Amino acid sequence: MLVSLHIRDLAVIERVDLDFGSGLTVLTGETGAGKSILLDALGLATGRRADAALVRPGAERASVAATFTVPDDHHVRNVLAERGVDAEGDIIVRRQVQADGRSKAFINDEPVGVALLAELGEALVEVHGQHDQRGLLRPEMHRSILDTFGGHQKIRRNVSDAFGAWREAKRLLDQMQADESTLQERRETLIHDVGELDQLAPEAGEDENLAASRSRLANAQKIGEALSAGVEALEGDDGIDSRLRRAAGELGRIREVAGGALDETLGALDRALLETNEALEGMAAVGRELDADGSQLEKVEERLFALRAVARRHQVPVDLLADVLARLTSELAALEDRDGSLGRLQADEEAAAVAFGAACAVLTERRGKSARALDKAVTAELEPLRMGKARFATGLQPLASDERNAEGAERVIFQVVTNPGSPPGPISKIASGGELSRFMLALKVASQKGDSARTLVFDEIDAGIGGAVSDAVGERLQELGRDAQVMVVTHAPQVAARADQHIRLLKSGDDKTVATSAAQLDQDERREELARMLAGAEITDAARAAADSLLKTGTS
């Protein structure tokens, strides 16, 4: 629901600040006062195209800020959260248009693209007029309107899920039924790759181990020289080993006379000799590995290069070659068992198609029942709108099997008859301007009840009608306002008299400068405005009396 609108330097509006409530709000004023500009401002805030011509002459920029309140579970909060925009509390939308036509958009003070603004606008505001029936009269929207009226959301989700499952099953089947020559080429490639990988038998961590071995073998001479020097240092005539043994021998001879004082020292010497021997054994082992096979380096390099070449071809690290082998083996097995796999995929596709068809059948049946109920509800609204002889019909047009989709198995088409005996036709082509407005209002009253989060805007819906018909239109708008926030730009006093909130736009200025102001009217001011709408420039006592009568009717 729209709760406030703040406008600065937009066309003829210099500054306007408005607060809105629930129910029916009417906007009145003389021709040229800027009523439609007010709707342009709302459109700008909800993603409409920006234009430099909207900036008030002499101003640097035009700006509009609109505040909406929506339920906590409204889907626009999820949309905002997914885009990283704060979705708590009220939703405040701002739009600025520079004098050069460039614009900026903000939601809750976060800069956003105009596309997101428009997405929110579709969900929060719906505008209708004689030549601007967004959503309601677009043929592609009829199905959505019927489903909303009938409460088909759960069934539509079932259809959408079933369609997705069928489409995936069909994709897998089509993939398996690809050209036989392509499959044969793939089979031959798999046989080659699996055989190559089987022969290599790659192991996890092998790349790192081989690289280490290669480095060691490539530096065998340096390592050997270092090992010789190390052994000489430990085992030479004057090496550590000889010295440790001499020290242990000298101390051993006096061990008994030392009374145990040298026991720990002799133990330490024994451990040192043991560690020295282990070091010598380790160096000997490395030396034996280096001397075992002079071709070992060549073998390691061949293995390492082979693994890396295959890994590059499959575009994976060497350590993942074992996983590649498992995957390719599985794919080859599936191809070798193509007849069995094809049969299973065909069975899966047929089962998914049957499930999709069954889900569509349930939705089609429900749509048929809801269509009859909607027709009855709309027809009931036509009599009070002085269109008792007109008829409204919701048609379900079956789709070809290859046209069925996540929305179901039929198109929904709203058709009308305005003259008895005439064939029904599309609502947007059959009805005249005034009739179209009333058909639209009747459909809205019948289908919109309960959607309190959305703001419905009617721009001069009463144009081309008057008298009792205008009063009937006002009555239906008032009823619609009991379930949704409704805003109406009107020249009809019969409509304005039924408002819960009345805003008057007033143009002032001279030949050089014109400005529009807006004010919310109290009861006395409403009486004067209705009298002006009834009488024109000169307000008479008779016009005021008529205004009183209208106000009394509007509140009864």
matplotlib code that plots the C-alpha trace (Angstrom):
import matplotlib.pyplot as plt

x = [0.0, 1.2, 1.5, 3.3, 4.5, 6.9, 7.5, 10.0, 10.3, 8.4, 6.8, 4.3, 4.7, 7.2, 6.7, 4.0, 3.9, 1.0, 0.0, -2.3, -4.5, -6.5, -9.8, -10.7, -8.7, -9.8, -7.8, -9.7, -8.9, -9.4, -8.2, -4.4, -4.0, -1.6, -3.6, -2.0, 1.4, 0.8, 0.4, 3.5, 5.4, 4.2, 5.1, 8.6, 9.0, 8.0, 10.3, 8.8, 11.1, 12.7, 12.6, 14.4, 11.1, 9.8, 12.2, 10.6, 12.0, 14.9, 15.4, 18.6, 16.7, 13.3, 12.8, 10.1, 10.0, 7.3, 6.9, 5.1, 4.1, 3.7, 3.0, 6.1, 5.5, 5.1, 7.3, 8.9, 10.8, 12.4, 13.2, 14.9, 16.8, 18.1, 19.5, 21.2, 18.8, 17.5, 13.9, 12.9, 10.1, 8.6, 9.9, 11.1, 11.7, 13.4, 14.0, 16.0, 16.0, 18.7, 18.0, 20.0, 17.7, 20.0, 18.3, 19.2, 17.1, 17.2, 15.4, 15.8, 18.7, 20.5, 21.3, 19.6, 18.9, 15.6, 14.8, 14.5, 12.3, 10.0, 9.8, 8.7, 6.3, 4.6, 4.0, 3.0, 1.0, -1.4, -2.6, -5.7, -7.3, -9.3, -6.1, -3.8, -5.0, -1.7, -2.0, -5.7, -6.4, -3.1, -4.1, -1.0, -2.2, -5.7, -4.5, -2.8, -5.9, -8.1, -5.6, -5.5, -9.3, -9.6, -6.7, -4.8, -1.4, -0.6, -1.9, 0.1, 3.2, 2.5, 2.1, 5.4, 7.3, 5.9, 6.7, 10.3, 10.7, 9.3, 11.5, 14.6, 13.6, 13.1, 16.5, 18.2, 16.3, 17.1, 20.7, 20.8, 19.0, 21.6, 23.0, 24.5, 27.7, 28.3, 27.7, 30.1, 32.8, 32.2, 32.4, 35.8, 37.1, 36.0, 37.6, 40.9, 40.8, 39.8, 42.4, 45.1, 44.1, 43.8, 47.3, 48.7, 46.8, 47.2, 47.2, 46.4, 49.6, 51.7, 52.5, 54.1, 56.0, 57.3, 58.4, 60.4, 62.0, 62.9, 64.6, 66.5, 67.7, 68.6, 70.9, 72.4, 76.0, 75.7, 73.8, 76.3, 79.2, 77.4, 76.7, 80.3, 81.4, 78.8, 79.9, 83.6, 82.7, 81.0, 83.1, 86.6, 89.7, 89.0, 85.2, 82.4, 81.8, 85.5, 85.6, 82.3, 83.6, 86.9, 85.1, 82.8, 85.8, 87.7, 84.8, 83.8, 87.1, 86.5, 82.8, 82.9, 85.3, 83.1, 80.3, 77.6, 78.4, 79.1, 76.1, 74.0, 76.9, 77.7, 73.9, 74.1, 77.1, 75.3, 72.3, 74.6, 76.3, 72.9, 71.7, 75.0, 74.5, 70.9, 72.2, 74.8, 72.2, 69.9, 72.7, 73.6, 70.0, 69.8, 73.1, 71.9, 68.8, 70.9, 73.2, 70.5, 69.6, 71.2, 68.0, 65.7, 65.7, 64.5, 61.7, 60.5, 60.5, 58.7, 56.0, 55.7, 55.5, 52.9, 50.7, 50.9, 50.2, 47.0, 45.9, 46.4, 44.2, 41.5, 42.0, 42.3, 45.2, 47.1, 45.6, 42.1, 42.9, 41.6, 38.2, 38.3, 38.9, 35.9, 33.6, 34.7, 34.4, 30.8, 29.9, 31.4, 29.4, 26.3, 27.0, 27.8, 24.5, 22.8, 19.7, 19.1, 19.8, 17.6, 14.7, 15.0, 15.1, 12.1, 10.2, 11.2, 10.2, 6.8, 6.1, 7.1, 4.9, 1.9, 2.5, 2.7, -0.5, -2.3, -1.2, -2.4, -5.8, -6.4, -5.5, -7.7, -10.7, -10.2, -9.8, -13.1, -14.9, -13.2, -14.0, -17.7, -17.5, -15.6, -18.1, -20.9, -19.2, -18.3, -21.8, -23.3, -21.2, -22.3, -25.9, -25.1, -22.8, -25.8, -24.5, -27.1, -27.3, -23.6, -22.0, -18.5, -17.1, -13.8, -12.6, -10.1, -8.3, -6.4, -2.8, -1.1, 0.9, 4.2, 2.9, 2.1, 4.3, 4.8, 1.6, -0.6, -2.3, -4.6, -4.7, -7.2, -9.1, -11.5, -14.3, -17.3, -20.6, -21.9, -24.9, -27.3, -27.0, -23.5, -20.7, -18.3, -14.9, -11.7, -12.4, -9.8, -11.4, -15.1, -15.8, -15.9, -13.9, -16.6, -17.7, -14.1, -13.6, -16.7, -15.8, -12.4, -13.9, -16.3, -13.6, -11.4, -14.2, -14.9, -11.3, -9.3, -10.9, -8.5, -5.3, -4.7, -1.0, -1.4, -2.4, -4.9, -4.8, -7.6, -6.9, -10.2, -12.0, -15.2, -14.4, -17.2, -19.9, -22.1, -25.1, -26.3, -23.6, -20.9, -22.7, -22.6, -18.9, -18.3, -20.2, -18.1, -14.8, -15.9, -16.6, -13.2, -11.6, -12.9, -10.5, -7.6, -6.1, -7.7, -6.7, -8.8, -8.3, -11.8, -13.9, -17.1, -18.6, -20.6, -17.3, -15.5, -18.3, -17.6, -14.0, -12.4, -9.8, -10.1, -7.1, -7.4, -4.8, -4.7, -2.8, -1.6, 0.7, 0.9, 1.7, 5.4, 5.3, 2.8, 2.9, 0.6, -0.1, -2.0, -4.1, -6.1, -9.7, -11.7, -15.5, -16.3, -13.6, -14.9, -18.4, -17.0, -14.9, -17.9, -20.0, -17.3, -17.3, -21.1, -21.5, -18.3, -16.6, -19.5, -20.6, -24.2, -26.3, -28.0, -24.6, -23.7, -27.1, -26.4, -22.9, -24.4, -26.8, -23.9, -21.8, -24.7, -25.2, -21.4, -21.3, -24.5]
y = [0.0, 3.5, 5.6, 8.7, 10.5, 13.4, 15.3, 18.0, 20.0, 17.6, 19.3, 21.9, 20.6, 22.5, 20.7, 18.3, 16.1, 13.7, 11.0, 8.2, 5.8, 2.7, 2.8, 5.0, 8.2, 10.6, 13.3, 16.2, 19.6, 21.7, 20.6, 21.2, 21.3, 18.4, 15.4, 13.1, 14.5, 13.1, 9.7, 10.3, 10.9, 7.5, 5.9, 7.4, 6.0, 2.5, 2.2, 4.1, 5.6, 8.9, 12.0, 15.3, 17.0, 15.9, 18.3, 21.6, 24.5, 26.1, 23.2, 21.0, 17.8, 16.4, 13.9, 11.6, 9.5, 7.0, 4.9, 1.6, -0.7, -4.4, -7.6, -9.3, -12.3, -10.3, -11.6, -8.2, -8.6, -11.8, -10.0, -7.2, -9.6, -11.5, -8.3, -7.3, -4.5, -4.0, -5.4, -4.6, -2.2, 0.2, 0.2, 3.6, 4.2, 7.3, 8.4, 11.5, 12.8, 15.3, 18.1, 16.2, 13.2, 10.9, 9.3, 7.5, 5.1, 4.1, 1.6, 2.0, 4.3, 1.6, 2.5, 0.1, -0.4, 0.8, -2.8, -3.6, -0.5, -1.7, -5.2, -3.7, -1.4, -4.4, -6.0, -2.8, -0.6, -1.3, 1.5, 1.5, 4.0, 4.1, 3.7, 2.2, -1.2, -2.6, -6.2, -6.6, -6.5, -7.9, -11.4, -12.9, -11.8, -13.3, -16.7, -15.3, -13.3, -16.4, -18.4, -15.8, -15.6, -19.3, -19.8, -22.2, -21.3, -24.8, -26.6, -24.3, -25.1, -28.8, -28.2, -26.2, -28.9, -31.7, -29.7, -29.3, -33.0, -33.9, -31.5, -32.9, -36.5, -35.5, -33.8, -36.9, -39.1, -36.7, -36.7, -40.5, -40.6, -38.4, -39.3, -42.8, -41.7, -39.2, -41.9, -44.2, -41.5, -40.9, -44.6, -44.9, -41.9, -43.4, -46.8, -45.0, -42.8, -45.5, -47.9, -45.2, -44.4, -48.1, -48.7, -45.6, -46.6, -43.2, -42.9, -40.0, -38.1, -39.7, -36.4, -35.0, -38.2, -38.5, -34.9, -35.5, -38.6, -36.9, -34.1, -36.6, -38.7, -35.7, -34.6, -38.0, -37.0, -34.1, -36.2, -39.0, -36.7, -35.3, -38.8, -39.8, -36.8, -37.5, -41.1, -40.0, -37.6, -40.3, -43.3, -42.0, -42.6, -39.5, -39.5, -39.1, -42.9, -43.6, -40.8, -41.9, -45.5, -44.3, -42.1, -45.0, -47.4, -45.0, -44.4, -48.0, -49.0, -46.8, -47.3, -49.6, -47.3, -44.3, -45.6, -45.0, -41.4, -42.2, -44.4, -41.6, -40.4, -43.9, -44.3, -41.0, -42.3, -45.5, -43.6, -41.3, -44.4, -45.9, -42.6, -42.4, -46.0, -45.1, -42.1, -44.2, -46.8, -44.0, -42.6, -46.0, -46.7, -43.4, -44.4, -47.8, -46.3, -43.9, -46.8, -49.4, -48.5, -45.9, -45.7, -44.9, -41.2, -41.8, -44.1, -41.5, -38.7, -40.8, -41.7, -38.1, -36.6, -39.2, -38.5, -34.7, -35.0, -37.0, -34.6, -31.7, -33.4, -34.0, -30.5, -31.8, -32.0, -35.3, -36.2, -36.2, -38.6, -41.5, -39.7, -39.1, -42.8, -43.7, -41.3, -42.3, -45.9, -45.3, -43.4, -46.1, -48.7, -46.7, -46.5, -50.2, -50.8, -48.2, -50.3, -50.8, -47.2, -46.0, -48.1, -46.8, -43.2, -43.7, -45.2, -42.2, -39.7, -41.4, -41.5, -37.8, -36.9, -38.7, -37.0, -33.6, -34.4, -35.4, -32.2, -30.2, -32.0, -31.1, -27.4, -27.4, -28.7, -26.2, -23.4, -24.4, -24.2, -20.9, -19.4, -20.0, -18.5, -15.5, -15.0, -15.1, -12.6, -10.1, -10.3, -9.5, -6.4, -5.2, -4.6, -1.9, -0.3, 0.0, -2.7, -5.4, -6.6, -7.1, -10.4, -11.4, -14.9, -16.5, -18.8, -21.7, -22.4, -25.7, -25.5, -27.9, -30.6, -28.9, -25.6, -26.8, -25.3, -24.6, -22.5, -25.4, -26.7, -23.8, -20.1, -18.0, -15.4, -12.8, -12.1, -9.8, -9.2, -5.6, -5.9, -8.8, -11.3, -10.3, -12.9, -12.6, -11.0, -10.0, -7.5, -5.0, -5.0, -5.1, -2.6, 1.2, 3.5, 3.9, 0.3, -0.9, 1.1, -0.4, -4.0, -3.4, -2.1, -5.0, -7.5, -5.8, -5.8, -9.4, -10.6, -8.2, -8.6, -9.3, -8.0, -5.1, -4.9, -3.6, 0.0, 0.2, 3.5, 4.5, 7.4, 9.0, 5.7, 7.6, 9.6, 9.4, 8.5, 10.5, 10.8, 7.5, 5.5, 7.7, 7.1, 3.3, 3.5, 5.4, 2.8, 0.0, 1.9, 2.5, -1.3, -2.1, 0.3, -1.9, -4.6, -2.7, 0.8, 2.6, 5.9, 7.6, 10.7, 11.8, 14.7, 13.1, 14.5, 11.3, 9.4, 12.0, 12.0, 8.4, 8.9, 8.1, 10.7, 13.6, 15.4, 18.5, 19.8, 23.5, 25.4, 28.9, 31.4, 33.8, 33.6, 33.0, 30.6, 28.0, 25.8, 23.1, 22.4, 19.6, 19.6, 17.0, 18.3, 18.3, 17.9, 21.5, 21.8, 18.6, 20.2, 23.3, 21.1, 18.9, 22.1, 23.4, 20.2, 20.3, 24.1, 25.2, 28.5, 30.1, 28.0, 28.4, 27.4, 24.8, 23.3, 23.2, 21.5, 19.0, 18.4, 17.8, 15.2, 13.5, 13.4, 12.0, 9.3, 8.5, 7.9, 5.9]
z = [0.0, -0.9, 2.3, 1.1, -2.1, -2.1, -5.4, -6.2, -9.4, -11.6, -14.6, -13.2, -9.7, -7.6, -4.3, -3.2, -0.1, 0.2, 2.7, 1.7, 3.6, 2.8, 0.9, -2.0, -2.7, -5.4, -7.1, -8.6, -10.0, -13.1, -16.4, -16.6, -12.8, -12.9, -11.9, -14.4, -13.5, -10.1, -11.7, -13.8, -10.6, -9.2, -12.4, -12.3, -8.8, -10.0, -12.9, -15.8, -18.4, -17.3, -19.6, -19.3, -20.2, -16.8, -15.0, -14.0, -16.1, -14.3, -11.9, -11.8, -11.2, -10.5, -7.7, -6.4, -3.2, -2.6, 0.6, 0.5, 3.4, 2.6, 4.6, 6.1, 3.8, 0.6, -2.2, -2.9, 0.4, -1.0, -4.3, -2.4, -0.1, -3.1, -4.5, -1.2, -0.4, 3.1, 3.1, 6.7, 7.5, 4.9, 1.3, 0.3, -3.4, -4.7, -8.3, -9.5, -13.0, -14.0, -16.5, -19.1, -18.8, -16.7, -13.7, -10.5, -8.5, -4.8, -2.7, 1.1, 0.3, -1.7, -5.3, -7.7, -11.4, -12.9, -13.8, -10.1, -9.6, -12.4, -10.9, -7.6, -9.5, -11.2, -7.8, -5.8, -8.3, -11.1, -13.3, -15.4, -17.7, -21.0, -23.0, -20.4, -19.1, -17.9, -16.8, -16.8, -20.6, -21.9, -23.2, -21.7, -18.3, -18.4, -17.3, -14.3, -13.4, -13.6, -11.5, -8.8, -8.7, -8.5, -6.0, -8.2, -7.0, -5.5, -8.6, -10.9, -8.9, -9.4, -13.2, -13.3, -11.4, -13.5, -16.7, -15.5, -14.7, -18.1, -20.0, -18.2, -18.9, -22.6, -22.7, -21.5, -23.9, -26.8, -25.8, -25.9, -29.2, -30.9, -34.3, -34.2, -35.9, -33.1, -30.5, -32.3, -32.4, -28.7, -28.0, -29.8, -27.9, -24.6, -25.4, -26.2, -23.1, -20.7, -22.0, -21.7, -18.1, -17.2, -18.4, -16.5, -13.4, -11.8, -8.0, -5.7, -4.7, -7.4, -9.1, -6.0, -5.2, -8.8, -8.8, -5.6, -7.0, -10.2, -8.3, -6.2, -9.1, -11.2, -8.5, -7.8, -8.1, -5.7, -3.3, -3.6, -2.9, 0.2, 1.4, 1.1, 3.0, 5.6, 6.0, 6.2, 8.9, 10.9, 10.2, 9.3, 11.3, 13.3, 12.8, 15.3, 15.5, 16.4, 19.0, 20.6, 20.9, 22.4, 24.9, 25.8, 26.2, 28.4, 30.7, 30.8, 32.3, 35.3, 35.6, 38.6, 40.6, 39.8, 42.0, 39.4, 38.7, 35.0, 34.3, 32.8, 30.7, 29.4, 28.6, 26.6, 24.7, 23.8, 22.5, 20.5, 19.0, 18.1, 16.5, 14.6, 13.3, 12.2, 10.3, 8.6, 7.6, 6.2, 4.1, 2.9, 1.9, -0.2, -1.7, -2.6, -4.3, -6.3, -7.4, -8.0, -11.6, -13.7, -15.9, -12.9, -13.7, -17.2, -16.0, -13.4, -16.0, -18.5, -16.0, -14.8, -18.3, -19.4, -16.4, -16.9, -20.7, -20.1, -17.3, -19.6, -22.3, -19.8, -18.3, -14.7, -12.1, -12.2, -8.8, -10.3, -13.2, -11.1, -10.9, -14.6, -15.2, -13.1, -14.8, -18.3, -17.5, -16.3, -19.4, -21.6, -19.8, -20.4, -24.1, -24.3, -22.6, -24.9, -25.6, -21.9, -21.1, -24.0, -22.8, -19.2, -20.5, -22.8, -19.8, -17.6, -20.3, -20.9, -17.1, -16.8, -19.8, -18.2, -14.8, -16.6, -18.5, -15.3, -13.6, -16.5, -16.5, -12.9, -13.6, -16.7, -14.7, -11.9, -14.5, -16.1, -12.8, -11.9, -15.3, -14.8, -11.4, -12.7, -15.5, -13.0, -10.7, -13.4, -14.9, -11.5, -11.5, -15.0, -14.0, -11.4, -14.0, -16.4, -18.7, -17.9, -21.5, -21.8, -21.3, -20.1, -21.0, -20.0, -22.8, -22.4, -25.7, -25.6, -26.6, -29.1, -27.3, -28.3, -26.9, -23.4, -20.8, -17.1, -17.2, -18.3, -21.4, -22.4, -23.1, -21.2, -23.2, -21.8, -24.3, -24.2, -25.9, -25.8, -28.1, -27.7, -30.6, -31.5, -31.3, -28.4, -29.1, -27.3, -24.6, -25.8, -29.4, -28.8, -26.1, -26.6, -24.3, -21.7, -21.9, -21.7, -18.5, -16.9, -18.0, -16.5, -13.2, -13.0, -13.5, -10.9, -8.4, -9.0, -9.0, -6.9, -3.5, -0.7, -2.4, 0.1, -0.6, -4.1, -5.0, -7.9, -9.8, -12.2, -14.5, -15.5, -15.7, -15.7, -18.9, -21.5, -18.9, -16.6, -14.3, -13.0, -14.6, -12.9, -9.6, -10.3, -11.1, -7.9, -5.9, -7.4, -6.8, -3.2, -2.8, -4.4, -1.9, 1.0, 0.0, -1.7, -1.8, -4.8, -6.3, -8.9, -11.1, -11.8, -13.1, -11.9, -8.7, -8.2, -8.0, -5.9, -3.4, -2.4, -1.5, 1.9, 1.1, -1.3, -2.7, -4.9, -7.2, -7.9, -10.6, -9.9, -11.4, -14.4, -18.1, -17.3, -14.3, -13.4, -10.3, -9.0, -5.4, -3.7, -0.6, 1.3, 1.8, 4.9, 4.8, 4.1, 1.5, -0.2, -0.3, -2.1, -4.5, -5.4, -5.9, -8.3, -10.2, -10.5, -11.3, -12.9, -12.3, -10.4, -7.4, -6.6, -3.5, -5.7, -6.5, -2.8, -2.0, -4.7, -3.3, 0.2, -1.4, -3.1, 0.1, 2.0, -0.6, -0.7, 3.0, 3.3]

ax = plt.figure().add_subplot(projection="3d")
ax.plot(x, y, z, "-o")
ax.set_aspect("equal")
plt.show()
